[in-house]
Amino acid sequence: MSCGPATGHDRPLPRGWRATLGDEGFRLFFALGALYAALFPLLWVVAWGLSLPLAQAVPPGLWHAHEMLIGAFGAALIGFVTTAAPEWTDTAPPRGRPLWALAGLWGLGRLVGLPGWEAAGLLGALADLGWMLALIAWLVALSVRRRTDRLFAFIFWLALLAATTATARLGFATGDLARATLGLHLAGFAFLGLLGLALSRITAPITNLVLDPTERTSPFRPHPGRLHLAPGLVLLAMAGEALGVSAAVSAWLLIAAGAAFMDRVGEAFIGREAARTEILMLAGSSALAGLGLMLAGAARLGAPWPDVTGLHIAFMGGLGLGVYAVYCIAGCLHTGQPLGLSRPARLGACALVAAVLLRVAPDFGINLPLPTMALAATAWGGGFLLWLAAYWPALSRIAPPVAQPGSAEAALPPTAAAPYPAAAE
């Protein structure tokens, strides 16, 4: 996303929090995503004891993976795309009914997935595929209208996400648990590909804003070759998974993809400003995604932990912290606030990292005399609820934008529209 407030004031502003939430995608879907990311694990682990009320043929663990990826992270994806794509193409964002229609499709999928309602599985699958295909169609139409190829990478990865989600839901419907598991793993990789694209477009403008709040210079210019390196290697790993290559080959593909994410961590070495929470979260997201993929690959080469441990770190840690970072950064800059995180937001980020550590600790032989799963779910949920509590006042009302210190005006900086030199595109 960009580094400037996106709220326009050349039109009547909405009145009331319901109208305000429907005014921009990030307001509605970040709130929904944070709430669902917090509540679903708490219900699944604490209230229902790792079970789901209506799940029978499909193991609750697969429903859990589906709901965290397609449910919680899916809402974040809708909010990101419907907010960022209009900025990248200099078009008006969708408002009102289109956003609520997407929310209706997303919500229908959650009504089915939350209790593991297998009898309504087809309805839930059509709802989730519906919002994905609607996003793809809108991005294609936007690209044609603006005659740009800047959105093609997101269109491609959204199409992969839709295909892998359909594969997983077909496995659910037919009782083919191997197909369902493969589809969910591939859907997680598709989200990692989207994460790599998002980080490549967010990190540069945010780093420049941290280094020069006046926005008069762009001191940070990462190498253009990093733009699609991580997503490209994730795509190779996905191809290996789909083609059923040997465990050793898939292991090295995962390690290579993980190394590409770790390479992005180097972008955080910008001097003392590297200690800024925004920089740490963006780098931490890449680090956890990379570490998780490499640990999953190591497991397939014989390391003494299951490969799902590495996938938990990559999906729960890398994707989770990346989503949280976008929530925090966009929650400031797109509501007219200067960059900078409150104490509750910083505590929320720490809670998410703690949740990941608690979740995987037993897999590494660290058996704490505590209910680690319940603590992990509580820390995870608490992190997102802290964010929602901290940002709800800004999300639910539109305030005049606040210029960054030293800025001539509260406008989109050049680095927001093109975080890389033109040649990189």
Buried (B, 14 or more C-beta within 10 A) or exposed (E): BBBBBBBEEEEEBBEEBEBBBBBBBBBBBBBBBBBBBBBBBBBBBBEBEEBBEBBEEBBBBBBBBBBBBBBBBBBBBBBBBBBBBBBBBEEEBBBEEBBBBBBEBBBBBBEBBBBBBBEBBEBBBBBBBBBBBBBBEBBBEBBEEBEBEBBEBBBBBBBBBBBBBBBBBBBBBEEBBEBBBBBBBBBBBBBBBBBBBBBBBBBBBBBBBBBBBEBEEBEBBBEBEBBBBBBBBBBEBBBBBBEEBEEEEBBBBBBBBBBBBBBBBEBBEBEEEBEBBBBBBBBBBBBBBBBBBBBBBBBBBEBEBBBBBBBBBBBBBBBBBBBBBBBBBBBBBBBBBBBEBBEBBBBBBEBBBBBBBBBBBEBEEEEEEEEBBBBBBBBBBBBBBBBBEBBBEBBBBBEEBBBBEEBEEBEBBEBBBBBBEEEBE
